[in-house]
Amino acid sequence: HALRGQASGFCTELASRRARHRLVVAMDESETSGAAKRQVFVRCNGRALRTTVAALTSFFESCGKPTAILNKWGEEPVGGAIYEVALVTFKKNKACEKAIALSGGDLDGRPLVIGLNTKPPARRGVACGSCRVFVGNLAFEADDAAVRAHFASCGSVQFVRFATKTGADGERQAGYAFVIFSDPDGRAAAVDAALALDGTTLCDRAISVAPAVQQPKRNATKGRRKSSGQPGGDGGGETKRLRPAAWRHDPKTGLTAPRPKKGAWQRDR
């Protein structure tokens, strides 16, 4: 048991020395490469990090005041809130060593993992969202370029979708359209700016601008077919059920009735 305890202590000390050696080598490489940052990453083990800049500043008070506390994208956190990963920069290497020694401590009941950051910040992904507005009372001569130019100050216009209808003289505009804007952050700021243009003049005509309401999708019903019910209907009329195989149609009377049993059918014949 004594030999086993000595071997365990030796392995622990060896691992600690190797970790300190890797830390010194990484810091030397950081200094020789011209990188002035002495930065550590902070995350939680098994749980997502949820903290604030003030809480991290208080946590690293014994190490020295951090020069910067950034989020995982290397940006100043909005409102001071930090999620998932924090990047903490110190002025001196000694402060980094003290900060890494605090790895395993608790912050708001969450165990922290702290290490030297040798990687660049993660690249923020670009969202591919969009938002749209309804534009009514459009003049028939208003084309794509005119609508784009009118709403250019609201945001990046992806495309303009004109509504059309078919008449005696062919297909023409219906007098309204949908303007679709890019919405990378999901805040629909372009919609708010476009609503301010309600009542403005486009092609010598006052237009109306309103938020576009997305219509719910219709699900097809299995085993059923829909009739329009009225001329020009959209399938919202009476629902017809398919005739079961156990029923038959009598062409003499024009009625559909349950198919009789085989013996009764033979007696009728």
RODO-2510 file (C-alpha; in nm, 4 decimals, decimal comma):
residues 269
     n   res          X          Y          Z
     1     h     0,0000     0,0000     0,0000
     2     a     0,2872     0,2375     0,0822
     3     l     0,4489     0,1783    -0,2585
     4     r     0,1153     0,2246    -0,4311
     5     g     0,0592     0,5567    -0,2522
     6     q     0,4083     0,6778    -0,3421
     7     a     0,3547     0,5833    -0,7080
     8     s     0,0209     0,7675    -0,7160
     9     g     0,1784     1,0798    -0,5656
    10     f     0,4655     1,0620    -0,8128
    11     c     0,2230     1,0365    -1,1097
    12     t     0,0218     1,3339    -0,9828
    13     e     0,3346     1,5473    -0,9400
    14     l     0,4603     1,4434    -1,2844
    15     a     0,1282     1,5376    -1,4463
    16     s     0,1372     1,8743    -1,2677
    17     r     0,4899     1,9424    -1,3899
    18     r     0,3945     1,8528    -1,7464
    19     a     0,0932     2,0855    -1,7305
    20     r     0,3114     2,3714    -1,6028
    21     h     0,5674     2,2994    -1,8752
    22     r     0,2984     2,3097    -2,1465
    23     l     0,1689     2,6363    -2,0023
    24     v     0,5163     2,7962    -2,0089
    25     v     0,5805     2,6734    -2,3640
    26     a     0,2433     2,8042    -2,4843
    27     m     0,3078     3,1435    -2,3244
    28     d     0,6544     3,1618    -2,4772
    29     e     0,5111     3,0804    -2,8186
    30     s     0,2442     3,3462    -2,7679
    31     e     0,5045     3,6071    -2,6832
    32     t     0,7423     3,5131    -2,9654
    33     s     0,4601     3,5179    -3,2209
    34     g     0,3864     3,8791    -3,1395
    35     a     0,0500     3,8063    -2,9751
    36     a     0,0116     4,0426    -2,6815
    37     k    -0,2844     3,8545    -2,5388
    38     r    -0,2565     3,6618    -2,2154
    39     q    -0,5972     3,5057    -2,2340
    40     v    -0,7736     3,2147    -2,0669
    41     f    -1,0997     3,0464    -2,1596
    42     v    -1,3696     2,9806    -1,9028
    43     r    -1,6419     2,7212    -1,9469
    44     c    -1,8480     2,4831    -1,7373
    45     n    -1,7926     2,1106    -1,7123
    46     g    -2,1070     1,9312    -1,8291
    47     r    -2,3302     2,2393    -1,8093
    48     a    -2,3642     2,5570    -2,0120
    49     l    -2,1921     2,8631    -1,8695
    50     r    -2,4315     3,1408    -1,7712
    51     t    -2,2700     3,4328    -1,5954
    52     t    -2,1944     3,8039    -1,6205
    53     v    -1,8874     4,0205    -1,6592
    54     a    -1,9251     4,1455    -1,3029
    55     a    -1,9353     3,7911    -1,1629
    56     l    -1,6209     3,6893    -1,3552
    57     t    -1,4386     4,0047    -1,2442
    58     s    -1,5180     3,9215    -0,8830
    59     f    -1,4154     3,5562    -0,9329
    60     f    -1,0694     3,6506    -1,0657
    61     e    -1,0148     3,9265    -0,8097
    62     s    -0,7282     3,7354    -0,6453
    63     c    -0,5479     3,7025    -0,9801
    64     g    -0,5635     4,0651    -1,0814
    65     k    -0,8124     4,2800    -1,2627
    66     p    -0,8827     4,1434    -1,6141
    67     t    -0,8132     4,3843    -1,8986
    68     a    -1,0993     4,2397    -2,1074
    69     i    -1,3785     3,9854    -2,0712
    70     l    -1,5280     3,8808    -2,4052
    71     n    -1,7762     3,6232    -2,5279
    72     k    -1,6793     3,3228    -2,7402
    73     w    -1,6848     3,5368    -3,0578
    74     g    -1,4349     3,7816    -2,9126
    75     e    -1,6963     4,0553    -2,8748
    76     e    -1,8048     4,2724    -2,5877
    77     p    -2,1076     4,0940    -2,4369
    78     v    -2,4365     4,2771    -2,4823
    79     g    -2,5753     4,3720    -2,1430
    80     g    -2,2812     4,2035    -1,9708
    81     a    -2,4323     3,8541    -2,0078
    82     i    -2,2018     3,5689    -2,1158
    83     y    -2,3092     3,2223    -2,2284
    84     e    -2,1189     2,8988    -2,3022
    85     v    -1,7586     3,0330    -2,3120
    86     a    -1,5857     3,3441    -2,1772
    87     l    -1,2459     3,4764    -2,2894
    88     v    -1,0658     3,6587    -2,0071
    89     t    -0,7512     3,8597    -2,0830
    90     f    -0,4923     3,9594    -1,8212
    91     k    -0,1994     4,1967    -1,8327
    92     k     0,0686     3,9580    -1,6998
    93     n     0,1544     3,5900    -1,7349
    94     k     0,1532     3,5463    -1,3577
    95     a    -0,2127     3,6482    -1,3531
    96     c    -0,2868     3,3811    -1,6164
    97     e    -0,1142     3,1167    -1,4050
    98     k    -0,3185     3,2150    -1,1001
    99     a    -0,6393     3,2116    -1,3051
   100     i    -0,5707     2,8626    -1,4424
   101     a    -0,5007     2,7426    -1,0880
   102     l    -0,8623     2,8322    -1,0060
   103     s    -0,9905     2,5671    -1,2487
   104     g    -1,2406     2,3434    -1,0725
   105     g    -1,3814     2,6215    -0,8577
   106     d    -1,7536     2,7002    -0,8456
   107     l    -1,9204     3,0088    -0,9864
   108     d    -2,2906     3,0373    -0,9072
   109     g    -2,2981     2,6659    -0,8304
   110     r    -2,1355     2,5648    -1,1596
   111     p    -1,7893     2,3998    -1,1726
   112     l    -1,5546     2,5952    -1,3990
   113     v    -1,2914     2,4686    -1,6421
   114     i    -1,0177     2,7279    -1,7005
   115     g    -0,7282     2,6917    -1,9431
   116     l    -0,4926     2,8942    -2,1567
   117     n    -0,6600     3,0046    -2,4784
   118     t    -0,4376     2,9461    -2,7813
   119     k    -0,7108     2,9523    -3,0466
   120     p    -0,8709     3,2492    -3,2208
   121     p    -1,2320     3,3343    -3,1266
   122     a    -1,5052     3,1350    -3,2946
   123     r    -1,6620     3,2817    -3,6064
   124     r    -2,0170     3,3949    -3,5610
   125     g    -2,2548     3,2162    -3,7940
   126     v    -2,4653     3,4226    -4,0321
   127     a    -2,8376     3,3632    -3,9999
   128     c    -3,0361     3,3315    -4,3211
   129     g    -3,3664     3,4654    -4,1894
   130     s    -3,5979     3,7083    -4,3611
   131     c    -3,8945     3,9303    -4,2846
   132     r    -4,1586     4,0782    -4,5105
   133     v    -4,4217     4,3488    -4,5387
   134     f    -4,7400     4,3849    -4,7411
   135     v    -4,7541     4,6817    -4,9792
   136     g    -5,0988     4,7714    -5,1110
   137     n    -5,2490     5,0293    -5,3461
   138     l    -4,9553     4,9934    -5,5836
   139     a    -4,9685     5,1638    -5,9202
   140     f    -4,9626     4,9276    -6,2160
   141     e    -4,6529     5,1001    -6,3562
   142     a    -4,4550     5,0387    -6,0327
   143     d    -4,1829     4,7891    -6,1207
   144     d    -3,9238     4,5980    -5,9211
   145     a    -3,6619     4,8734    -5,9383
   146     a    -3,9058     5,1408    -5,8175
   147     v    -4,0189     4,9351    -5,5180
   148     r    -3,6612     4,8446    -5,4257
   149     a    -3,5523     5,2078    -5,4405
   150     h    -3,8483     5,3161    -5,2251
   151     f    -3,7670     5,0630    -4,9474
   152     a    -3,3869     5,0738    -4,9774
   153     s    -3,3524     5,2848    -4,6626
   154     c    -3,5325     5,0203    -4,4524
   155     g    -3,2822     4,7398    -4,5049
   156     s    -3,1421     4,4934    -4,7550
   157     v    -3,4216     4,3975    -4,9967
   158     q    -3,3897     4,0360    -5,1064
   159     f    -3,6687     4,0425    -5,3637
   160     v    -4,0110     4,1861    -5,4406
   161     r    -4,3002     3,9484    -5,5090
   162     f    -4,5797     4,1076    -5,7113
   163     a    -4,9294     3,9601    -5,7038
   164     t    -5,0834     3,9092    -6,0476
   165     k    -5,4242     3,8263    -6,1846
   166     t    -5,5471     3,7093    -6,5238
   167     g    -5,8075     3,9143    -6,7046
   168     a    -5,9426     3,9604    -7,0530
   169     d    -5,6259     4,1416    -7,1583
   170     g    -5,3939     3,8780    -7,0114
   171     e    -5,1965     3,8675    -6,6896
   172     r    -5,1291     4,1942    -6,5088
   173     q    -5,0455     4,3200    -6,1628
   174     a    -5,3098     4,2950    -5,8928
   175     g    -5,2099     4,6207    -5,7237
   176     y    -5,0191     4,4819    -5,4247
   177     a    -4,6874     4,3112    -5,3520
   178     f    -4,4708     4,1663    -5,0760
   179     v    -4,1277     4,3116    -5,0014
   180     i    -3,8883     4,0622    -4,8409
   181     f    -3,5923     4,1934    -4,6382
   182     s    -3,2864     4,0177    -4,4972
   183     d    -3,3152     3,9618    -4,1220
   184     p    -2,9815     3,8216    -3,9962
   185     d    -3,0431     3,8901    -3,6260
   186     g    -3,4116     3,7923    -3,6174
   187     r    -3,5277     4,1293    -3,4803
   188     a    -3,7283     4,2346    -3,7906
   189     a    -3,5897     4,5886    -3,7710
   190     a    -3,6540     4,6327    -4,1450
   191     v    -4,0268     4,5745    -4,0896
   192     d    -4,0453     4,8555    -3,8338
   193     a    -3,8654     5,0899    -4,0709
   194     a    -4,0915     4,9911    -4,3625
   195     l    -4,4094     5,0486    -4,1605
   196     a    -4,3024     5,4101    -4,1197
   197     l    -4,3435     5,4489    -4,4989
   198     d    -4,7164     5,3819    -4,4772
   199     g    -4,8999     5,6547    -4,6680
   200     t    -4,5968     5,7713    -4,8657
   201     t    -4,6148     5,8251    -5,2413
   202     l    -4,4793     5,5753    -5,4923
   203     c    -4,5326     5,6419    -5,8630
   204     d    -4,7757     5,9263    -5,7821
   205     r    -4,9878     5,7017    -5,5622
   206     a    -5,0160     5,6730    -5,1833
   207     i    -4,9251     5,3201    -5,0775
   208     s    -5,0297     5,1258    -4,7689
   209     v    -4,7706     4,9220    -4,5768
   210     a    -4,8634     4,6562    -4,3204
   211     p    -4,6987     4,3494    -4,1644
   212     a    -4,7362     4,0416    -4,3819
   213     v    -4,9440     3,7674    -4,2174
   214     q    -4,8314     3,4185    -4,3074
   215     q    -5,1164     3,1852    -4,3954
   216     p    -5,1159     2,8419    -4,2260
   217     k    -5,0378     2,5451    -4,4465
   218     r    -5,3154     2,3057    -4,5314
   219     n    -5,2632     1,9364    -4,4643
   220     a    -5,3965     1,6848    -4,7108
   221     t    -5,6459     1,4391    -4,5585
   222     k    -5,5789     1,0730    -4,6296
   223     g    -5,8607     0,8787    -4,7885
   224     r    -6,0644     1,1900    -4,8720
   225     r    -6,1078     1,4197    -5,1653
   226     k    -6,2407     1,7716    -5,1509
   227     s    -6,4762     1,9381    -5,3951
   228     s    -6,4843     2,3104    -5,4470
   229     g    -6,8550     2,3319    -5,3633
   230     q    -6,8772     2,6647    -5,5493
   231     p    -6,7381     2,7860    -5,8793
   232     g    -6,3913     2,9256    -5,8226
   233     g    -6,3728     2,7688    -5,4764
   234     d    -6,0432     2,6725    -5,3143
   235     g    -6,1377     2,3334    -5,1822
   236     g    -6,3262     2,4641    -4,8808
   237     g    -6,6643     2,3149    -4,9853
   238     e    -6,8323     1,9907    -4,8883
   239     t    -6,6042     1,6952    -4,8161
   240     k    -6,6742     1,3765    -5,0112
   241     r    -6,5845     1,0397    -4,8702
   242     l    -6,4643     0,7626    -5,0954
   243     r    -6,7223     0,4880    -5,1480
   244     p    -6,6346     0,1762    -4,9439
   245     a    -6,5706    -0,1472    -5,1300
   246     a    -6,8627    -0,3115    -4,9446
   247     w    -7,1079    -0,0769    -5,1201
   248     r    -7,2418    -0,0991    -5,4749
   249     h    -7,4177     0,1379    -5,7119
   250     d    -7,7464     0,0363    -5,8752
   251     p    -7,7643     0,1993    -6,2200
   252     k    -8,1410     0,1337    -6,2509
   253     t    -8,2428     0,3288    -5,9423
   254     g    -7,9367     0,5538    -5,9279
   255     l    -7,8835     0,4693    -5,5615
   256     t    -7,5768     0,3500    -5,3723
   257     a    -7,6529     0,0900    -5,1087
   258     p    -7,4639    -0,1664    -4,9058
   259     r    -7,3711    -0,4686    -5,1088
   260     p    -7,6003    -0,7577    -5,0102
   261     k    -7,4741    -1,0970    -4,9135
   262     k    -7,3888    -1,3440    -5,1862
   263     g    -7,6955    -1,5610    -5,1344
   264     a    -7,9391    -1,2695    -5,1441
   265     w    -7,7691    -1,1276    -5,4539
   266     q    -7,8114    -1,4585    -5,6377
   267     r    -8,1809    -1,4765    -5,5376
   268     d    -8,2377    -1,1266    -5,6811
   269     r    -8,0883    -1,2343    -6,0099
***
